[in-house]
Amino acid sequence: MLFNDKKIDELSIDIINKINKHNIVKRYVMLIFSLFVSALLFNVLTLKSNIVYGGLNGISIILKNVYEFSPSIVILVSSLILLLFSYMYLGKEHLRGVLISAIVYPLFVEITSLISQNIYLELDDMLLISIFIGIISGFANGIMYKTGFSNCGLPIISQILYKECKIPVSRSSLIINSTLVIIGGLFTGFTNVMYALIIIYINSFILDRVILGISENKAFYIITNEDDLVGEYITKDLNHKVTIFDVKGGFLKKKDQVILTVVPTREYYKVTEGIKAIDKDAFFLACDAYEVAGGK
């Protein structure tokens, strides 16, 4: 069946609407929880340790050091400005995912600032604090992104730059956050820049683990001259299914076949050693398969 562009657009909108409405109450609860944890972490550790590792939190710390501005006010004003730019350049559909964060997060920052006054933590071991900030912020951000929402932060600028100037989001985000980290170092000391880098790395690692989970399966792509033997080994000896599809080499243009199979991570060794035993010249690629569904 052929679809015209209008039908495709309508179908896409319908699918997106269904996704946005799925488990909406649970997703909002998770979003609110992640925003509260992020705000509490900011006031209890990040603000007190004076570490700038990017985002609106980093801007608020810099302005607090320079002008004694209230972090919650800085974050709120910045979020509203970014919301305006988002509406102007990205459209009203984009506002749904960031509107709540833009309002609720600054409110939580203000509330948790009062709570943090009654919480005393020693700040002597900055390495331990950096590791802890990275873990908790990665966990909170991972929960938020997993709900389909996002924080109303500097990523909006990256998205606008991509839309208007075709600058990759990853590159612009790196430039923006790196600039903030360096500026932060000018006011809080360059030792804190090193701690910021530790936080950024750990945050990124934990965020990926929360969103994707720990891989329980491995996907294998195998090219071998012993297709039948390798396929039989996987299906009969290891009791896993295989899919075989035709491919063509990019250089020699030689036609070949690729065996695809997904196995539990605990059987990774059996697969790799079995392939090598059958065909020592076999080429195979193993990668994490975070979600496997369907198939009979």
C-alpha positions as CSV (number, residue, x, y, z in Angstrom):
1,M,0.0,0.0,0.0
2,L,1.3,3.4,-1.0
3,F,0.9,6.5,1.3
4,N,1.1,10.1,0.2
5,D,3.0,12.6,2.3
6,K,-0.1,13.8,4.1
7,K,-1.0,10.3,5.2
8,I,2.6,9.7,6.4
9,D,2.5,13.0,8.4
10,E,-0.8,12.1,10.0
11,L,0.4,8.6,10.8
12,S,3.6,10.0,12.4
13,I,1.6,12.5,14.5
14,D,-0.8,9.7,15.6
15,I,2.1,7.5,16.7
16,I,3.9,10.4,18.6
17,N,0.6,11.2,20.4
18,K,0.1,7.6,21.4
19,I,3.7,7.5,22.8
20,N,3.2,10.8,24.7
21,K,0.0,9.5,26.3
22,H,1.4,6.1,27.2
23,N,1.8,5.6,31.0
24,I,1.5,9.4,31.4
25,V,0.9,9.5,35.2
26,K,3.8,7.2,35.9
27,R,6.1,9.2,33.6
28,Y,5.1,12.5,35.3
29,V,5.8,11.0,38.8
30,M,9.2,9.8,37.6
31,L,9.9,13.2,36.1
32,I,9.0,15.1,39.3
33,F,11.1,12.6,41.4
34,S,14.2,13.1,39.2
35,L,13.9,16.9,39.2
36,F,13.6,16.8,43.0
37,V,16.7,14.6,43.4
38,S,18.6,16.8,41.0
39,A,17.7,20.0,42.9
40,L,18.6,18.4,46.3
41,L,21.9,17.2,44.9
42,F,22.6,20.7,43.5
43,N,22.1,22.5,46.8
44,V,23.6,19.9,49.1
45,L,26.7,19.1,47.2
46,T,27.2,20.8,43.8
47,L,26.6,24.4,45.0
48,K,28.5,24.0,48.2
49,S,31.5,22.4,46.5
50,N,31.5,25.1,43.8
51,I,32.0,22.7,40.9
52,V,30.8,23.9,37.5
53,Y,30.3,21.0,35.1
54,G,27.9,22.7,32.6
55,G,24.2,23.4,32.2
56,L,22.1,26.0,33.9
57,N,23.3,24.8,37.2
58,G,26.8,25.8,36.1
59,I,25.6,29.3,35.0
60,S,23.9,29.8,38.3
61,I,27.0,28.9,40.3
62,I,29.2,31.3,38.2
63,L,26.7,34.2,38.7
64,K,26.4,33.4,42.4
65,N,30.2,33.7,42.7
66,V,30.3,37.0,40.7
67,Y,27.1,38.8,41.6
68,E,25.6,36.8,44.5
69,F,22.5,36.1,42.4
70,S,20.1,33.5,43.7
71,P,20.6,30.2,41.8
72,S,16.9,29.4,41.7
73,I,16.1,32.8,40.1
74,V,18.9,32.4,37.6
75,I,17.7,29.0,36.6
76,L,14.1,30.1,36.3
77,V,14.9,33.2,34.2
78,S,17.3,31.2,32.0
79,S,14.7,28.5,31.6
80,L,12.0,31.0,30.5
81,I,14.3,32.6,28.0
82,L,15.1,29.2,26.6
83,L,11.4,28.3,26.4
84,L,10.8,31.4,24.4
85,F,13.6,30.5,22.0
86,S,12.4,26.9,21.8
87,Y,8.9,28.1,20.8
88,M,10.3,30.5,18.2
89,Y,12.7,28.1,16.5
90,L,11.6,24.6,17.4
91,G,7.8,25.0,17.5
92,K,5.2,24.5,20.2
93,E,5.4,20.7,20.0
94,H,8.8,20.8,21.6
95,L,7.5,22.7,24.6
96,R,5.6,19.7,25.9
97,G,8.7,17.9,26.9
98,V,10.4,20.8,28.7
99,L,7.6,23.1,30.1
100,I,7.2,21.3,33.4
101,S,10.9,21.0,34.0
102,A,11.4,24.8,33.3
103,I,8.9,25.6,36.1
104,V,9.2,22.8,38.6
105,Y,13.0,22.5,38.7
106,P,13.7,26.1,39.8
107,L,11.0,25.7,42.4
108,F,12.6,22.6,43.8
109,V,16.0,24.4,43.8
110,E,14.5,27.1,46.0
111,I,12.8,24.6,48.3
112,T,15.8,22.3,48.7
113,S,18.0,25.3,49.4
114,L,16.1,25.6,52.7
115,I,16.5,21.9,53.3
116,S,20.2,21.9,52.6
117,Q,20.8,24.5,55.3
118,N,20.0,21.8,57.9
119,I,22.3,19.2,56.2
120,Y,26.0,19.4,57.0
121,L,28.5,17.4,55.0
122,E,32.3,17.6,55.1
123,L,33.7,18.8,51.8
124,D,37.3,17.8,52.4
125,D,37.4,14.8,50.1
126,M,36.5,16.5,46.7
127,L,37.2,13.3,44.7
128,L,34.6,11.4,46.7
129,I,32.1,14.2,46.3
130,S,32.8,14.4,42.5
131,I,32.1,10.7,42.2
132,F,29.0,10.9,44.2
133,I,27.7,13.9,42.2
134,G,28.4,12.1,38.9
135,I,26.5,9.0,40.0
136,I,23.4,10.7,41.4
137,S,23.1,13.2,38.6
138,G,23.5,10.5,36.0
139,F,20.9,8.4,37.8
140,A,18.4,11.4,38.0
141,N,19.0,12.5,34.4
142,G,18.7,8.9,33.2
143,I,15.3,8.5,34.9
144,M,14.1,11.8,33.4
145,Y,15.2,11.0,29.8
146,K,13.7,7.5,30.1
147,T,10.3,9.1,30.7
148,G,10.5,10.8,27.3
149,F,10.9,14.3,28.9
150,S,14.0,16.5,29.2
151,N,15.2,19.4,31.3
152,C,14.7,22.9,29.9
153,G,18.4,23.6,29.7
154,L,21.2,24.4,27.3
155,P,20.5,21.4,25.0
156,I,17.8,23.6,23.5
157,I,20.5,25.9,22.1
158,S,22.2,22.9,20.6
159,Q,19.0,21.8,18.9
160,I,18.4,25.3,17.5
161,L,21.9,25.4,16.2
162,Y,21.4,22.1,14.5
163,K,18.1,23.2,12.9
164,E,19.4,26.6,11.8
165,C,23.1,26.0,11.1
166,K,23.3,22.2,10.8
167,I,25.9,22.1,13.6
168,P,25.8,18.6,15.2
169,V,24.1,18.6,18.6
170,S,27.0,16.6,20.2
171,R,29.6,19.1,18.9
172,S,27.7,22.3,20.0
173,S,26.9,20.7,23.4
174,L,30.6,19.9,23.9
175,I,31.6,23.4,23.0
176,I,29.0,25.1,25.2
177,N,29.6,22.9,28.3
178,S,33.4,23.1,27.9
179,T,33.2,26.9,27.7
180,L,31.2,26.9,30.9
181,V,33.6,24.6,32.7
182,I,36.5,26.8,31.7
183,I,34.7,30.0,32.8
184,G,33.8,28.3,36.0
185,G,37.5,27.5,36.6
186,L,38.3,31.2,36.3
187,F,36.1,31.9,39.3
188,T,36.3,28.7,41.4
189,G,39.8,27.5,40.6
190,F,41.1,25.2,38.0
191,T,41.4,22.3,40.4
192,N,37.6,22.2,40.2
193,V,37.8,21.9,36.5
194,M,39.5,18.5,36.9
195,Y,36.7,17.5,39.3
196,A,34.1,18.7,36.8
197,L,35.6,16.4,34.1
198,I,35.3,13.4,36.5
199,I,31.6,14.3,37.1
200,I,30.9,14.7,33.4
201,Y,32.4,11.3,32.6
202,I,30.6,9.4,35.5
203,N,27.4,11.2,34.8
204,S,27.5,10.2,31.1
205,F,28.3,6.6,32.0
206,I,25.6,6.2,34.6
207,L,23.0,8.0,32.4
208,D,23.6,5.5,29.6
209,R,23.3,2.5,32.0
210,V,20.0,3.9,33.4
211,I,18.5,4.5,30.0
212,L,19.7,1.3,28.3
213,G,20.3,-0.9,31.2
214,I,23.1,-3.5,31.6
215,S,23.2,-5.6,28.4
216,E,22.0,-9.1,29.1
217,N,22.4,-10.2,25.5
218,K,25.0,-10.0,22.7
219,A,24.3,-9.7,19.0
220,F,26.7,-11.5,16.7
221,Y,27.2,-10.7,13.0
222,I,29.3,-13.5,11.5
223,I,30.8,-13.9,8.0
224,T,32.4,-17.2,7.4
225,N,33.1,-19.8,4.7
226,E,31.5,-22.4,7.0
227,D,28.0,-21.0,7.1
228,D,26.3,-24.3,7.6
229,L,28.6,-25.5,10.3
230,V,28.5,-22.3,12.3
231,G,24.7,-22.1,11.9
232,E,24.3,-25.7,13.0
233,Y,26.5,-25.1,16.0
234,I,24.5,-22.1,17.2
235,T,21.1,-23.7,16.6
236,K,21.7,-27.3,17.7
237,D,24.5,-27.1,20.3
238,L,23.6,-23.7,21.8
239,N,19.8,-23.8,21.0
240,H,19.6,-20.3,19.6
241,K,18.0,-19.1,16.4
242,V,20.0,-17.6,13.5
243,T,19.1,-15.3,10.6
244,I,21.1,-15.4,7.4
245,F,21.0,-12.5,4.9
246,D,22.9,-11.7,1.7
247,V,25.4,-8.8,1.7
248,K,27.9,-7.4,-0.8
249,G,31.4,-6.2,0.0
250,G,32.0,-2.5,-0.5
251,F,35.5,-2.9,-2.0
252,L,35.6,-6.1,-3.9
253,K,31.8,-6.2,-4.5
254,K,31.9,-9.8,-3.6
255,K,28.6,-11.3,-2.5
256,D,28.5,-13.1,0.8
257,Q,26.2,-14.1,3.6
258,V,26.0,-12.8,7.2
259,I,24.7,-14.9,10.1
260,L,22.9,-12.9,12.8
261,T,22.2,-14.3,16.2
262,V,21.4,-13.0,19.6
263,V,22.6,-14.9,22.7
264,P,22.7,-14.3,26.4
265,T,25.9,-12.6,27.6
266,R,26.9,-15.6,29.7
267,E,27.2,-17.6,26.5
268,Y,29.5,-15.1,24.8
269,Y,32.6,-17.3,25.3
270,K,30.9,-20.4,23.9
271,V,29.9,-18.5,20.7
272,T,33.3,-16.8,20.1
273,E,35.3,-20.0,20.7
274,G,33.0,-22.1,18.7
275,I,33.3,-19.8,15.7
276,K,37.1,-19.8,16.0
277,A,37.1,-23.6,16.2
278,I,35.0,-24.0,13.1
279,D,36.6,-21.3,11.0
280,K,39.7,-19.6,12.3
281,D,39.5,-17.0,9.5
282,A,35.9,-16.1,10.3
283,F,35.0,-12.4,10.7
284,F,32.5,-11.6,13.4
285,L,31.2,-8.6,15.2
286,A,29.8,-8.8,18.7
287,C,27.8,-5.9,20.2
288,D,25.5,-5.2,23.2
289,A,21.8,-5.9,22.6
290,Y,20.0,-3.9,25.2
291,E,16.5,-4.9,24.3
292,V,15.4,-8.0,22.5
293,A,11.7,-8.6,21.7
294,G,9.7,-10.8,19.4
295,G,10.7,-13.7,17.4
296,K,9.5,-17.3,17.7
